[in-house]
Amino acid sequence: MQEIIKQRSQEILDEVITIRRHIHKYPELSFQEFETSAFVQSKLKEWGVDFQTGFVQTGIVATIQGGKSNGETVGLRADMDALPIVEQNSVDYKSSNEGVMHACGHDVHTAMLLGATKVLKELQAELPVNVKCIFQPGEEKLPGGAKLMIEEGILEEPKVSKMFALHVFPELDAGEIGLKSGMYMASCDEIHITVKGKGGHAAMPAKYINPLVGASKLILELQELVAAAKPENVPSVLAFGRIEGLGATNVIPEEVKIQGTFRTMNEEWRSKAHQILRDESPKIVGSIGATVNIDVQVGYPYLENHPELTEQSRAILKTQLGSENVHDLPTRMTGEDFAYFSQAVPSTFIRIGVRNKDKGIIHPVHHPKFDIEESAMSTGIETFCSLVLNS
């Protein structure tokens, strides 16, 4: 069976590349994946795979009943949405939707899961478990398609006992994968702050309250306060990436807007940090006579790879792909809404190498020149299939 999986993953690669390029050429933003969803459905119909639609409008759940199933159901997930980025690649399959691009590889994830679905359908009689192939909208936008699909019951009837997902990883070469047991990715919250002062002529400091000064104090002092309160050995990041004060060289604005992010891997500390931000911000800007409005938008939780399931998966993949192609990864402070699945059922989130230095395929995700070595998708198909067949 190991050789059959490897052979079929290679044999259907050209078809999967064509699928990926089609999805890449016609990207759609989060929760707007109507044409992408229709295209996925057309492939499932072509291959005779049973599926249900309408989850969070564009989501799809395809089900394959294992011929040797013990009643267990394994979930496989791919996200379908793109990003608001102008693509700078010069390829035939370059985005035709100006300002929208599959710069995070969700076209790849969807194509790999479709490929795996086709192979698993062919091997249906030999499957030891049932399989749910979940094509998810809205990974890139709060509240996250994973959360909404779970709330609509996709993990039930039949109940999913474990989940797997793959994600492109430009830091590894094509043909390689990486994974990590335990805490892997951080919770991800957005911070939106408005500092209000009193505008005026810059030459008359007695008549204005400069919100830019308040905003500057806020950025510096909040980072110090959060760093001082952080529990030992708990990864944590507070960072501000946008500040907007629409004044001029001699014009003090009425208000300044700040945007940032807070990330960590501990829910108790996460809540405490939010409270620090809310409690201390008025004091900091109040020292200069300004006021503040702070909105902490709670995002995705931390992503934890189930230790036992992940180590079992590592062993399976070392056998399937070769030990030299399976790497242990460090924790990351990036976020992922697959975290909702990881908190609902034992789950493992796996990285698929897509780099090819010789071809210049080296750019990170969310970059306007991001692309992949497409042969990597056979590794993804093989990974999905081997995890199911060894469940």
SEDREN-249656 format. One record per residue (C-alpha): x, y, z; residue number from 1. Coordinates in nm, 2 decimals. Each point is the difference from the previous one (the first is absolute). Layout:
% SEDREN-249656
+--------+--------+--------+-----+
|      X |      Y |      Z |  nr |
+--------+--------+--------+-----+
|      X |      Y |      Z | NUM |
...
+--------+--------+--------+-----+
***
This chain:
% SEDREN-249656
+--------+--------+--------+-----+
|      X |      Y |      Z |  nr |
+--------+--------+--------+-----+
|   0.00 |   0.00 |   0.00 |   1 |
|   0.29 |   0.23 |   0.07 |   2 |
|   0.12 |  -0.03 |  -0.35 |   3 |
|  -0.35 |   0.03 |  -0.15 |   4 |
|  -0.04 |   0.34 |   0.18 |   5 |
|   0.34 |   0.12 |  -0.12 |   6 |
|  -0.07 |  -0.11 |  -0.36 |   7 |
|  -0.36 |   0.15 |  -0.02 |   8 |
|   0.12 |   0.33 |   0.16 |   9 |
|   0.26 |   0.02 |  -0.29 |  10 |
|  -0.24 |  -0.11 |  -0.27 |  11 |
|  -0.27 |   0.26 |   0.08 |  12 |
|   0.25 |   0.28 |   0.06 |  13 |
|  -0.05 |   0.17 |  -0.34 |  14 |
|  -0.38 |   0.00 |   0.06 |  15 |
|   0.05 |   0.15 |   0.34 |  16 |
|   0.24 |   0.27 |  -0.14 |  17 |
|  -0.27 |   0.09 |  -0.25 |  18 |
|  -0.25 |   0.03 |   0.29 |  19 |
|   0.23 |   0.21 |   0.20 |  20 |
|   0.07 |   0.24 |  -0.28 |  21 |
|  -0.37 |   0.05 |  -0.07 |  22 |
|  -0.07 |   0.08 |   0.36 |  23 |
|   0.31 |   0.23 |   0.01 |  24 |
|  -0.11 |   0.19 |  -0.31 |  25 |
|  -0.35 |   0.07 |   0.14 |  26 |
|   0.06 |   0.08 |   0.37 |  27 |
|  -0.28 |   0.12 |   0.23 |  28 |
|   0.02 |   0.18 |   0.33 |  29 |
|  -0.12 |  -0.15 |   0.34 |  30 |
|  -0.37 |  -0.11 |   0.01 |  31 |
|  -0.03 |   0.09 |  -0.37 |  32 |
|   0.13 |  -0.33 |  -0.15 |  33 |
|  -0.31 |  -0.07 |  -0.21 |  34 |
|   0.17 |  -0.09 |  -0.33 |  35 |
|   0.28 |  -0.19 |   0.19 |  36 |
|  -0.27 |  -0.20 |   0.18 |  37 |
|  -0.18 |  -0.07 |  -0.32 |  38 |
|   0.32 |  -0.12 |  -0.17 |  39 |
|   0.08 |  -0.24 |   0.30 |  40 |
|  -0.35 |  -0.14 |  -0.02 |  41 |
|   0.04 |  -0.06 |  -0.37 |  42 |
|   0.30 |  -0.22 |   0.06 |  43 |
|  -0.16 |  -0.19 |   0.28 |  44 |
|  -0.30 |  -0.07 |  -0.23 |  45 |
|   0.23 |  -0.11 |  -0.28 |  46 |
|   0.17 |  -0.25 |   0.24 |  47 |
|  -0.32 |  -0.13 |   0.15 |  48 |
|   0.07 |   0.13 |   0.35 |  49 |
|  -0.30 |   0.07 |   0.23 |  50 |
|   0.00 |   0.35 |   0.15 |  51 |
|  -0.21 |   0.26 |   0.17 |  52 |
|   0.01 |   0.37 |  -0.06 |  53 |
|  -0.12 |   0.33 |   0.15 |  54 |
|   0.21 |   0.00 |   0.32 |  55 |
|   0.07 |   0.37 |   0.06 |  56 |
|  -0.13 |   0.04 |  -0.35 |  57 |
|   0.30 |  -0.12 |  -0.20 |  58 |
|   0.13 |  -0.29 |   0.22 |  59 |
|  -0.01 |  -0.36 |  -0.12 |  60 |
|   0.03 |  -0.33 |   0.19 |  61 |
|   0.07 |  -0.31 |  -0.22 |  62 |
|  -0.04 |  -0.34 |   0.17 |  63 |
|   0.16 |  -0.33 |  -0.09 |  64 |
|  -0.13 |  -0.31 |   0.18 |  65 |
|   0.29 |  -0.24 |   0.06 |  66 |
|  -0.05 |  -0.35 |  -0.12 |  67 |
|   0.18 |  -0.14 |   0.31 |  68 |
|  -0.11 |   0.28 |   0.23 |  69 |
|  -0.01 |  -0.07 |   0.38 |  70 |
|  -0.25 |   0.29 |   0.03 |  71 |
|   0.27 |   0.27 |   0.06 |  72 |
|  -0.01 |   0.31 |  -0.22 |  73 |
|   0.32 |   0.20 |  -0.09 |  74 |
|  -0.03 |   0.37 |  -0.10 |  75 |
|   0.23 |   0.16 |  -0.26 |  76 |
|  -0.02 |   0.37 |  -0.05 |  77 |
|   0.10 |   0.25 |  -0.27 |  78 |
|  -0.08 |   0.38 |  -0.01 |  79 |
|  -0.11 |   0.17 |  -0.32 |  80 |
|   0.02 |   0.38 |   0.05 |  81 |
|   0.26 |   0.24 |  -0.14 |  82 |
|   0.16 |   0.33 |   0.11 |  83 |
|  -0.04 |   0.36 |  -0.10 |  84 |
|   0.34 |   0.01 |  -0.17 |  85 |
|   0.11 |   0.11 |  -0.35 |  86 |
|   0.18 |  -0.29 |  -0.16 |  87 |
|   0.34 |   0.08 |  -0.15 |  88 |
|   0.08 |  -0.34 |  -0.15 |  89 |
|   0.03 |  -0.04 |  -0.38 |  90 |
|  -0.16 |  -0.33 |  -0.06 |  91 |
|  -0.29 |  -0.13 |  -0.22 |  92 |
|  -0.21 |  -0.06 |   0.31 |  93 |
|   0.05 |   0.34 |   0.16 |  94 |
|  -0.30 |   0.14 |   0.18 |  95 |
|  -0.26 |   0.14 |  -0.24 |  96 |
|  -0.18 |   0.17 |   0.29 |  97 |
|   0.20 |   0.32 |   0.05 |  98 |
|   0.10 |   0.06 |   0.36 |  99 |
|  -0.09 |  -0.36 |   0.11 | 100 |
|   0.26 |  -0.27 |   0.02 | 101 |
|   0.05 |  -0.35 |   0.14 | 102 |
|   0.31 |   0.12 |   0.18 | 103 |
|  -0.04 |  -0.24 |   0.30 | 104 |
|  -0.03 |  -0.32 |  -0.20 | 105 |
|  -0.36 |  -0.08 |   0.06 | 106 |
|  -0.03 |  -0.08 |  -0.37 | 107 |
|   0.26 |  -0.26 |   0.06 | 108 |
|  -0.17 |  -0.14 |   0.31 | 109 |
|  -0.33 |  -0.04 |  -0.19 | 110 |
|   0.17 |  -0.16 |  -0.29 | 111 |
|   0.19 |  -0.25 |   0.22 | 112 |
|  -0.32 |  -0.09 |   0.19 | 113 |
|  -0.19 |  -0.05 |  -0.33 | 114 |
|   0.29 |  -0.23 |  -0.11 | 115 |
|  -0.01 |  -0.19 |   0.32 | 116 |
|  -0.38 |  -0.03 |  -0.03 | 117 |
|   0.03 |  -0.15 |  -0.34 | 118 |
|   0.26 |  -0.26 |   0.11 | 119 |
|  -0.19 |  -0.09 |   0.32 | 120 |
|  -0.32 |  -0.04 |  -0.20 | 121 |
|   0.18 |  -0.25 |  -0.23 | 122 |
|   0.13 |  -0.18 |   0.31 | 123 |
|  -0.34 |   0.02 |   0.18 | 124 |
|  -0.03 |  -0.38 |   0.04 | 125 |
|   0.33 |  -0.01 |   0.19 | 126 |
|  -0.06 |   0.29 |   0.23 | 127 |
|   0.01 |  -0.09 |   0.37 | 128 |
|  -0.19 |   0.32 |   0.09 | 129 |
|  -0.26 |   0.23 |  -0.14 | 130 |
|   0.13 |   0.34 |  -0.13 | 131 |
|  -0.14 |   0.35 |   0.01 | 132 |
|   0.18 |   0.23 |  -0.25 | 133 |
|  -0.08 |   0.35 |   0.12 | 134 |
|   0.04 |   0.29 |  -0.25 | 135 |
|  -0.02 |   0.31 |   0.22 | 136 |
|  -0.06 |   0.37 |  -0.07 | 137 |
|   0.13 |   0.30 |   0.18 | 138 |
|   0.32 |  -0.10 |   0.18 | 139 |
|   0.15 |   0.34 |  -0.05 | 140 |
|  -0.28 |   0.20 |   0.16 | 141 |
|  -0.15 |   0.01 |   0.34 | 142 |
|  -0.20 |  -0.17 |   0.14 | 143 |
|   0.16 |  -0.28 |  -0.21 | 144 |
|  -0.18 |  -0.25 |  -0.22 | 145 |
|   0.12 |  -0.29 |   0.21 | 146 |
|  -0.19 |   0.13 |   0.31 | 147 |
|  -0.32 |   0.06 |  -0.20 | 148 |
|   0.01 |  -0.34 |  -0.17 | 149 |
|   0.05 |  -0.17 |   0.33 | 150 |
|  -0.30 |   0.19 |   0.14 | 151 |
|  -0.20 |  -0.12 |  -0.30 | 152 |
|   0.07 |  -0.36 |   0.10 | 153 |
|   0.26 |  -0.13 |  -0.25 | 154 |
|   0.18 |  -0.20 |   0.26 | 155 |
|  -0.32 |  -0.20 |   0.08 | 156 |
|  -0.20 |  -0.27 |  -0.17 | 157 |
|   0.22 |  -0.18 |  -0.04 | 158 |
|   0.22 |   0.13 |   0.28 | 159 |
|   0.36 |   0.09 |  -0.09 | 160 |
|   0.25 |  -0.16 |   0.23 | 161 |
|   0.31 |   0.17 |  -0.13 | 162 |
|   0.10 |   0.27 |  -0.25 | 163 |
|   0.29 |   0.08 |  -0.23 | 164 |
|   0.09 |   0.30 |  -0.21 | 165 |
|   0.29 |   0.09 |  -0.23 | 166 |
|   0.15 |   0.35 |  -0.05 | 167 |
|   0.26 |   0.11 |  -0.25 | 168 |
|   0.34 |   0.08 |   0.15 | 169 |
|   0.26 |   0.19 |  -0.21 | 170 |
|   0.27 |  -0.07 |   0.26 | 171 |
|   0.02 |  -0.36 |  -0.10 | 172 |
|   0.08 |  -0.15 |  -0.35 | 173 |
|  -0.26 |  -0.18 |  -0.20 | 174 |
|  -0.02 |  -0.36 |   0.10 | 175 |
|   0.05 |   0.08 |   0.37 | 176 |
|  -0.25 |   0.05 |   0.28 | 177 |
|   0.02 |   0.14 |   0.36 | 178 |
|  -0.21 |  -0.04 |   0.31 | 179 |
|   0.02 |   0.07 |   0.38 | 180 |
|  -0.17 |  -0.17 |   0.29 | 181 |
|  -0.18 |   0.22 |   0.26 | 182 |
|  -0.03 |   0.37 |  -0.02 | 183 |
|   0.08 |   0.11 |  -0.35 | 184 |
|  -0.17 |   0.33 |  -0.10 | 185 |
|  -0.12 |   0.30 |   0.21 | 186 |
|  -0.34 |   0.15 |   0.07 | 187 |
|  -0.04 |   0.31 |  -0.21 | 188 |
|  -0.19 |   0.32 |   0.12 | 189 |
|  -0.04 |   0.33 |  -0.17 | 190 |
|   0.03 |   0.33 |   0.19 | 191 |
|  -0.17 |   0.32 |  -0.12 | 192 |
|   0.07 |   0.31 |   0.20 | 193 |
|  -0.12 |   0.36 |  -0.05 | 194 |
|   0.18 |   0.27 |   0.20 | 195 |
|  -0.20 |   0.33 |   0.02 | 196 |
|   0.16 |   0.33 |   0.08 | 197 |
|  -0.07 |   0.36 |  -0.09 | 198 |
|   0.12 |   0.12 |  -0.34 | 199 |
|   0.15 |   0.34 |  -0.08 | 200 |
|   0.29 |   0.20 |  -0.14 | 201 |
|   0.34 |  -0.17 |   0.07 | 202 |
|   0.14 |   0.34 |   0.11 | 203 |
|  -0.24 |   0.03 |   0.29 | 204 |
|   0.06 |  -0.30 |   0.23 | 205 |
|  -0.20 |   0.15 |   0.28 | 206 |
|  -0.32 |  -0.02 |  -0.21 | 207 |
|   0.02 |  -0.36 |  -0.11 | 208 |
|   0.04 |  -0.36 |   0.14 | 209 |
|   0.21 |  -0.19 |  -0.25 | 210 |
|  -0.14 |  -0.35 |  -0.06 | 211 |
|   0.32 |  -0.10 |  -0.18 | 212 |
|   0.19 |   0.04 |   0.33 | 213 |
|  -0.26 |  -0.21 |   0.18 | 214 |
|   0.01 |  -0.27 |  -0.27 | 215 |
|   0.38 |   0.00 |   0.02 | 216 |
|  -0.01 |  -0.05 |   0.38 | 217 |
|  -0.26 |  -0.26 |  -0.04 | 218 |
|   0.20 |  -0.21 |  -0.25 | 219 |
|   0.32 |   0.01 |   0.21 | 220 |
|  -0.15 |  -0.04 |   0.35 | 221 |
|  -0.25 |  -0.28 |  -0.09 | 222 |
|   0.28 |  -0.21 |  -0.14 | 223 |
|   0.20 |   0.05 |   0.32 | 224 |
|  -0.30 |  -0.08 |   0.22 | 225 |
|  -0.09 |  -0.32 |  -0.19 | 226 |
|   0.36 |  -0.12 |  -0.01 | 227 |
|   0.03 |   0.05 |   0.38 | 228 |
|  -0.32 |  -0.18 |   0.08 | 229 |
|   0.06 |  -0.30 |  -0.24 | 230 |
|   0.03 |  -0.33 |   0.17 | 231 |
|   0.34 |  -0.17 |  -0.03 | 232 |
|   0.04 |  -0.24 |  -0.30 | 233 |
|  -0.33 |   0.11 |  -0.16 | 234 |
|   0.06 |   0.12 |  -0.36 | 235 |
|  -0.16 |   0.34 |  -0.05 | 236 |
|   0.00 |   0.29 |  -0.25 | 237 |
|  -0.15 |   0.34 |   0.02 | 238 |
|   0.07 |   0.20 |  -0.32 | 239 |
|  -0.15 |   0.31 |  -0.16 | 240 |
|   0.02 |   0.03 |  -0.38 | 241 |
|  -0.21 |   0.30 |  -0.08 | 242 |
|  -0.03 |   0.36 |   0.13 | 243 |
|  -0.21 |   0.26 |  -0.17 | 244 |
|  -0.01 |   0.37 |   0.10 | 245 |
|  -0.13 |   0.22 |  -0.28 | 246 |
|   0.17 |   0.32 |   0.10 | 247 |
|   0.28 |   0.20 |  -0.18 | 248 |
|   0.32 |   0.17 |   0.09 | 249 |
|  -0.18 |   0.27 |   0.18 | 250 |
|  -0.34 |  -0.17 |   0.06 | 251 |
|  -0.07 |  -0.21 |   0.31 | 252 |
|  -0.28 |  -0.25 |  -0.08 | 253 |
|  -0.30 |  -0.07 |   0.23 | 254 |
|   0.07 |  -0.37 |   0.02 | 255 |
|   0.24 |  -0.28 |  -0.09 | 256 |
|  -0.08 |  -0.36 |  -0.09 | 257 |
|   0.23 |  -0.29 |   0.08 | 258 |
|  -0.03 |  -0.36 |  -0.11 | 259 |
|   0.20 |  -0.29 |   0.14 | 260 |
|  -0.01 |  -0.37 |   0.10 | 261 |
|   0.04 |  -0.21 |   0.31 | 262 |
|   0.10 |  -0.36 |  -0.02 | 263 |
|   0.08 |  -0.27 |   0.26 | 264 |
|  -0.04 |  -0.37 |   0.08 | 265 |
|  -0.17 |   0.02 |   0.34 | 266 |
|  -0.37 |   0.08 |   0.04 | 267 |
|   0.02 |   0.12 |   0.36 | 268 |
|   0.28 |   0.24 |  -0.09 | 269 |
|  -0.18 |   0.10 |  -0.32 | 270 |
|  -0.30 |   0.13 |   0.20 | 271 |
|   0.22 |   0.17 |   0.26 | 272 |
|   0.20 |   0.18 |  -0.28 | 273 |
|  -0.33 |   0.12 |  -0.15 | 274 |
|  -0.10 |   0.14 |   0.34 | 275 |
|   0.34 |   0.18 |   0.03 | 276 |
|  -0.06 |   0.17 |  -0.33 | 277 |
|  -0.34 |   0.11 |   0.09 | 278 |
|   0.09 |   0.12 |   0.35 | 279 |
|   0.33 |   0.17 |  -0.06 | 280 |
|  -0.08 |   0.18 |  -0.33 | 281 |
|  -0.22 |   0.27 |   0.16 | 282 |
|   0.26 |   0.06 |   0.27 | 283 |
|   0.28 |   0.04 |  -0.25 | 284 |
|  -0.17 |   0.25 |  -0.23 | 285 |
|  -0.18 |   0.16 |   0.29 | 286 |
|   0.34 |   0.13 |   0.12 | 287 |
|   0.00 |   0.25 |  -0.28 | 288 |
|  -0.37 |   0.07 |   0.01 | 289 |
|  -0.11 |  -0.22 |  -0.29 | 290 |
|  -0.26 |  -0.28 |   0.00 | 291 |
|   0.01 |  -0.34 |  -0.17 | 292 |
|  -0.23 |  -0.26 |  -0.14 | 293 |
|   0.14 |  -0.35 |  -0.03 | 294 |
|  -0.16 |  -0.29 |  -0.18 | 295 |
|   0.17 |  -0.34 |   0.05 | 296 |
|  -0.15 |  -0.23 |  -0.27 | 297 |
|   0.05 |  -0.36 |   0.12 | 298 |
|   0.12 |  -0.21 |  -0.28 | 299 |
|   0.11 |  -0.36 |  -0.05 | 300 |
|   0.11 |  -0.21 |   0.30 | 301 |
|   0.34 |  -0.17 |   0.02 | 302 |
|   0.05 |  -0.31 |  -0.21 | 303 |
|   0.11 |  -0.31 |   0.18 | 304 |
|   0.11 |  -0.31 |  -0.19 | 305 |
|  -0.12 |  -0.30 |   0.20 | 306 |
|   0.32 |  -0.16 |   0.13 | 307 |
|  -0.09 |  -0.36 |  -0.04 | 308 |
|  -0.17 |   0.04 |  -0.34 | 309 |
|   0.29 |   0.22 |  -0.13 | 310 |
|   0.27 |  -0.25 |   0.10 | 311 |
|  -0.20 |  -0.28 |  -0.16 | 312 |
|  -0.03 |   0.21 |  -0.31 | 313 |
|   0.37 |   0.07 |   0.00 | 314 |
|   0.08 |  -0.37 |   0.01 | 315 |
|  -0.25 |  -0.07 |  -0.29 | 316 |
|   0.14 |   0.27 |  -0.21 | 317 |
|   0.36 |  -0.10 |   0.06 | 318 |
|  -0.08 |  -0.34 |  -0.13 | 319 |
|  -0.20 |   0.14 |  -0.30 | 320 |
|   0.23 |   0.29 |  -0.10 | 321 |
|   0.34 |  -0.09 |   0.15 | 322 |
|   0.13 |   0.11 |   0.34 | 323 |
|   0.23 |   0.26 |  -0.17 | 324 |
|  -0.31 |   0.18 |  -0.13 | 325 |
|  -0.18 |   0.04 |   0.33 | 326 |
|   0.11 |   0.29 |   0.22 | 327 |
|  -0.08 |   0.12 |   0.35 | 328 |
|  -0.10 |   0.37 |   0.00 | 329 |
|   0.02 |   0.27 |   0.26 | 330 |
|  -0.30 |   0.19 |   0.14 | 331 |
|  -0.14 |   0.29 |  -0.20 | 332 |
|  -0.17 |   0.32 |   0.11 | 333 |
|  -0.22 |   0.00 |  -0.32 | 334 |
|  -0.36 |  -0.09 |   0.03 | 335 |
|  -0.23 |  -0.24 |  -0.17 | 336 |
|  -0.37 |  -0.07 |   0.03 | 337 |
|   0.06 |  -0.38 |  -0.02 | 338 |
|   0.06 |   0.07 |   0.37 | 339 |
|  -0.37 |  -0.04 |   0.05 | 340 |
|   0.01 |  -0.35 |  -0.13 | 341 |
|   0.30 |  -0.08 |   0.22 | 342 |
|  -0.20 |   0.11 |   0.31 | 343 |
|  -0.30 |  -0.21 |  -0.11 | 344 |
|   0.17 |  -0.33 |  -0.09 | 345 |
|   0.35 |  -0.15 |   0.01 | 346 |
|   0.17 |   0.17 |  -0.30 | 347 |
|   0.33 |   0.04 |  -0.19 | 348 |
|   0.09 |   0.29 |  -0.22 | 349 |
|   0.28 |  -0.09 |  -0.24 | 350 |
|   0.23 |   0.22 |  -0.21 | 351 |
|   0.07 |  -0.09 |  -0.36 | 352 |
|   0.33 |   0.12 |  -0.15 | 353 |
|  -0.05 |   0.19 |  -0.33 | 354 |
|   0.34 |   0.17 |  -0.05 | 355 |
|   0.22 |  -0.04 |  -0.31 | 356 |
|   0.30 |   0.23 |   0.01 | 357 |
|   0.11 |  -0.09 |  -0.35 | 358 |
|  -0.32 |   0.13 |  -0.14 | 359 |
|  -0.01 |   0.31 |   0.22 | 360 |
|  -0.29 |  -0.13 |   0.20 | 361 |
|   0.11 |   0.14 |   0.33 | 362 |
|  -0.26 |   0.27 |   0.10 | 363 |
|  -0.19 |  -0.03 |   0.33 | 364 |
|  -0.38 |  -0.02 |   0.02 | 365 |
|  -0.19 |   0.33 |  -0.02 | 366 |
|   0.26 |   0.13 |  -0.25 | 367 |
|  -0.11 |   0.12 |  -0.35 | 368 |
|   0.25 |  -0.24 |  -0.16 | 369 |
|  -0.09 |  -0.30 |   0.21 | 370 |
|  -0.01 |  -0.32 |  -0.21 | 371 |
|   0.07 |  -0.37 |   0.05 | 372 |
|   0.19 |  -0.29 |  -0.15 | 373 |
|  -0.30 |  -0.18 |  -0.12 | 374 |
|   0.15 |  -0.35 |   0.03 | 375 |
|  -0.04 |   0.05 |   0.37 | 376 |
|  -0.37 |  -0.06 |  -0.03 | 377 |
|   0.06 |  -0.37 |  -0.06 | 378 |
|   0.16 |  -0.01 |   0.34 | 379 |
|  -0.31 |   0.16 |   0.15 | 380 |
|  -0.23 |  -0.25 |  -0.16 | 381 |
|   0.22 |  -0.28 |   0.12 | 382 |
|   0.00 |   0.15 |   0.35 | 383 |
|  -0.38 |   0.02 |   0.02 | 384 |
|  -0.05 |  -0.35 |  -0.14 | 385 |
|   0.26 |  -0.17 |   0.22 | 386 |
|  -0.14 |   0.15 |   0.31 | 387 |
|  -0.35 |  -0.12 |  -0.08 | 388 |
|   0.11 |  -0.35 |  -0.11 | 389 |
|   0.21 |  -0.04 |   0.32 | 390 |
|  -0.28 |   0.12 |   0.24 | 391 |
+--------+--------+--------+-----+
***
